[in-house]
Amino acid sequence: MISTVNSIGGVVKDYIWSWQKQQIRVVYETLGAGSPLLLLPAFSSVSMRSEMAELAKLLSPHFQVVAVDYPGFGESSRPSLDYRPEIYHQFLEDFVKSIFNTSVAAIAAGHAASYVLQLAQKLPTVFSRIVLVAPTWRGPLPTMGAKPQIAGMVRELVRSPIIGQTIYKLNTAPSFLSWMYSRHVFTDAAKLTPDFINEKWQSTQQPGGRFAPAAFVTGNLDAVRNQDDFLALAQISVPLMVIIGESSPPKSRLEMDALAALPGVQAVTLPGSLGMHEEYPAVVCEAILPFLKALS
């Protein structure tokens, strides 16, 4: 079924995915023609496929680009599930198998890195090439040092009907979103225009909007629990490239550098931070295009 809203200038479709006998509407968008290229946005409180829009447009003359809103984010359904890694592991596998009939190249931003690498280990022929842009594996609260018990309490508070909605409203207010972006997502504050922030804020206002973001922020979407396990995921046969944001937060930068130092991994450091795929799409495109177009 084709939807009516387009985000990256392509054809918008619905993928009906089943999780534990519950049907979930997942929205994805295609643009261009040629070999398939899957774009996976970063998990965040405002995760949506539109953050990949400019990068998708730059890549669409060379590939058939597919960008997706994860279950619980963007325009996809946001049921009150107990969001955890198993959901997204299974979703990604099912989506790739259903939408593509050949190996697909993938660009995964931020937290999507672990999920793509895990699937590449499980099904080595699914991906032809993988690019990880500002890859991370640990959610904001664990990165700040919050213990699992504290993070769990915060997650349950946000999920609660009245208090949770209040907490979520405060943490997705335009002023808070602007502060968050200027602190560790974008490097150029001039790009954080009122229209830009309003678009992000609007995405948080969807029914059930708080459930999946709360899981991400509190670390419940962390697919691994330590750096060793994260690096072990990169032991794959698929060609792998890592893009590092030179202004990434210190803890995240250490993780990116460790991944980039692995044997066989191509790596490049570019301007930007955790949102570099959205802030500097032309720079990212120029760096990754030769890798994506190279013969395996």
C-alpha positions in Angstrom: 0.0 0.0 0.0 1.4 3.4 -0.9 1.2 6.2 1.7 0.6 9.9 0.9 3.5 11.6 2.6 7.0 11.7 1.2 10.1 12.6 3.1 13.1 12.2 0.8 11.3 12.9 -2.5 10.6 9.2 -3.4 7.8 6.7 -3.5 6.5 6.0 0.0 5.1 2.6 0.8 3.9 0.6 3.8 5.4 -2.7 5.0 3.1 -4.6 7.3 5.3 -6.4 9.8 4.1 -8.9 12.3 5.7 -9.1 15.8 4.3 -11.6 18.3 0.9 -11.7 16.4 0.7 -7.9 16.3 0.7 -6.2 13.0 2.9 -3.1 12.8 2.8 -0.6 9.9 6.3 0.3 8.8 6.8 3.2 6.4 9.7 3.2 3.9 10.6 5.2 0.9 12.4 4.4 -2.4 14.2 6.8 -4.7 16.4 6.3 -7.8 17.2 3.2 -9.8 20.0 0.6 -10.0 21.5 -1.6 -7.3 19.7 -1.5 -4.0 21.0 0.6 -1.1 19.4 0.6 2.3 19.6 3.7 4.5 19.1 3.2 8.2 18.7 6.3 10.3 20.2 6.6 13.8 18.1 5.6 16.7 17.3 8.7 18.8 14.3 10.5 20.3 13.6 12.0 16.9 14.7 9.1 14.6 13.1 9.3 11.2 14.0 8.6 7.6 14.0 12.3 6.6 17.4 12.7 8.4 18.7 10.6 5.4 16.9 12.8 2.8 19.8 14.8 1.4 22.2 11.8 1.4 19.5 9.7 -0.4 19.1 12.4 -3.1 22.8 12.5 -3.7 23.1 8.7 -3.9 19.9 8.2 -6.0 21.6 8.8 -9.4 23.8 5.7 -8.6 21.5 3.4 -6.6 17.9 2.6 -5.8 17.9 4.0 -2.4 15.5 2.7 0.3 15.1 4.6 3.6 13.0 3.3 6.4 11.3 4.4 9.6 11.8 1.8 12.3 8.9 0.4 14.3 8.2 2.9 17.1 9.8 5.8 15.3 9.0 8.3 12.5 5.8 7.7 10.6 5.8 4.0 11.5 3.3 2.6 14.0 4.3 3.2 17.7 2.6 0.6 19.8 3.4 0.4 23.5 5.8 -2.6 23.2 8.6 -3.5 25.5 11.1 -2.2 22.9 14.3 -4.2 23.0 17.0 -5.5 20.6 15.2 -8.7 19.7 12.5 -6.6 18.0 14.9 -4.7 15.8 17.1 -7.7 15.0 14.0 -9.5 13.8 12.6 -6.5 12.0 15.7 -5.8 10.1 16.1 -9.4 9.0 12.4 -9.7 7.9 12.4 -6.3 6.1 15.6 -7.0 4.1 14.3 -10.5 3.1 10.9 -9.1 2.1 11.9 -5.9 0.2 15.1 -7.1 -1.6 15.7 -10.1 -3.9 19.4 -9.6 -4.1 22.3 -8.6 -1.8 22.0 -5.0 -0.7 24.5 -2.4 0.3 23.7 -0.6 3.6 24.5 2.7 5.2 23.7 2.6 9.0 24.0 5.6 11.2 24.7 5.6 14.9 23.0 2.8 16.9 21.9 1.0 13.7 25.5 -0.3 13.4 25.1 -3.2 15.8 22.0 -4.4 14.1 23.5 -4.4 10.6 26.6 -6.1 11.8 24.7 -8.7 13.7 22.6 -9.5 10.6 25.8 -9.6 8.4 27.2 -12.3 10.8 24.0 -14.3 10.8 23.4 -14.1 7.1 26.7 -13.3 5.3 25.1 -12.9 1.8 22.4 -10.4 2.7 24.7 -7.3 2.5 27.1 -6.6 -0.3 28.8 -3.7 1.4 28.3 -1.9 4.7 29.0 1.8 5.7 28.7 2.7 9.3 28.4 6.5 9.9 29.3 7.7 13.4 28.6 4.2 14.8 27.6 3.9 18.4 26.3 1.0 20.6 25.5 2.6 24.0 22.4 4.7 24.7 22.6 8.2 26.3 21.9 7.3 29.9 24.4 4.4 30.0 27.0 6.6 28.3 26.4 9.2 31.1 27.2 6.5 33.6 23.7 5.6 34.8 23.4 2.1 36.3 21.0 -0.3 34.6 18.7 -0.2 37.6 18.4 3.6 37.4 18.0 3.5 33.6 15.2 0.9 34.0 13.4 3.1 36.6 13.5 6.1 34.2 12.2 3.9 31.3 9.3 2.7 33.4 8.5 6.3 34.5 8.4 7.5 30.9 6.2 4.6 30.0 3.7 5.4 32.7 0.5 7.2 31.5 0.6 10.6 33.2 4.1 11.1 34.7 5.6 9.6 31.6 3.9 11.9 29.2 5.0 14.9 31.2 8.7 13.7 31.3 8.5 13.0 27.6 7.1 16.4 26.8 9.9 18.2 28.8 12.6 16.1 27.0 11.2 16.8 23.5 10.4 20.4 23.9 11.8 22.5 21.0 14.3 24.2 23.4 15.5 20.9 24.7 15.9 19.5 21.2 17.9 22.5 20.1 20.2 22.1 23.1 20.6 18.4 22.4 21.5 19.0 18.8 23.9 21.8 19.5 25.7 19.7 22.2 26.5 16.5 20.4 24.6 16.0 17.1 25.4 19.0 14.9 28.5 21.2 14.9 27.0 24.2 13.2 24.3 25.8 15.3 23.2 28.0 12.4 21.7 24.9 10.8 19.4 24.5 13.8 16.7 26.8 12.4 13.2 27.0 13.9 11.8 25.1 10.9 14.4 22.3 11.4 13.7 22.0 15.1 9.9 22.2 14.5 10.1 19.2 12.1 11.9 17.2 14.8 9.4 18.2 17.4 6.5 17.3 15.2 7.9 13.8 14.9 7.8 13.4 18.7 4.0 14.2 18.8 2.8 11.0 17.2 0.5 8.7 19.2 2.6 6.4 21.4 5.6 8.5 20.5 7.4 8.1 23.8 7.8 4.3 24.1 10.6 3.5 21.6 12.6 6.7 22.3 12.5 5.9 26.0 13.9 2.5 25.3 16.7 4.0 23.3 17.6 6.8 25.8 17.8 4.3 28.7 19.9 1.8 26.9 17.2 -0.8 26.3 18.0 -0.8 22.6 21.7 -1.5 23.2 22.4 -4.6 21.2 25.7 -5.2 23.0 26.9 -4.4 26.5 30.6 -3.7 26.1 33.1 -2.6 23.6 34.6 -6.1 23.1 31.2 -7.5 22.0 30.7 -4.5 19.7 34.1 -5.0 18.0 33.4 -8.7 17.7 30.4 -7.9 15.6 32.7 -6.4 13.0 34.3 -9.8 12.3 32.4 -10.2 9.0 33.2 -11.2 5.5 31.3 -8.2 4.0 33.5 -5.1 3.0 33.1 -2.6 5.8 33.7 1.2 5.9 33.5 3.4 9.0 32.9 7.1 8.9 34.1 9.0 12.0 32.9 12.4 13.0 35.9 14.5 14.1 33.8 16.3 16.7 32.0 13.3 18.1 31.6 13.2 21.9 34.8 11.7 23.5 33.3 8.4 24.6 31.7 7.8 21.3 34.8 8.8 19.4 36.8 6.2 21.3 34.4 3.5 20.2 34.5 4.7 16.6 38.3 4.8 16.6 38.5 1.3 18.1 36.2 0.0 15.3 38.1 1.8 12.6 41.4 0.2 13.8 40.2 -3.3 13.2 42.0 -5.2 10.3 40.3 -4.9 7.0 38.1 -1.9 8.0 38.3 1.1 5.7 37.9 4.3 7.7 37.8 8.0 7.2 37.4 11.0 9.6 35.2 13.8 8.4 33.7 17.0 9.8 30.7 16.6 12.1 29.5 14.7 15.1 26.7 12.1 15.7 24.4 13.7 13.1 27.0 14.1 10.4 25.0 12.1 7.9 22.3 14.8 8.1 24.5 17.9 8.7 27.2 17.1 6.0 25.5 14.8 3.5 27.6 16.0 0.5 30.9 15.3 2.4 29.7 11.9 3.5 28.5 11.0 0.0 31.8 12.0 -1.6 33.7 9.8 0.9 31.6 6.7 0.6 30.6 6.7 -3.1 33.8 5.1 -4.4 33.6 2.4 -1.7 29.9 1.7 -2.6 30.5 1.5 -6.3 33.6 -0.6 -6.1 33.3 -4.2 -7.3 33.3 -6.8 -4.5 
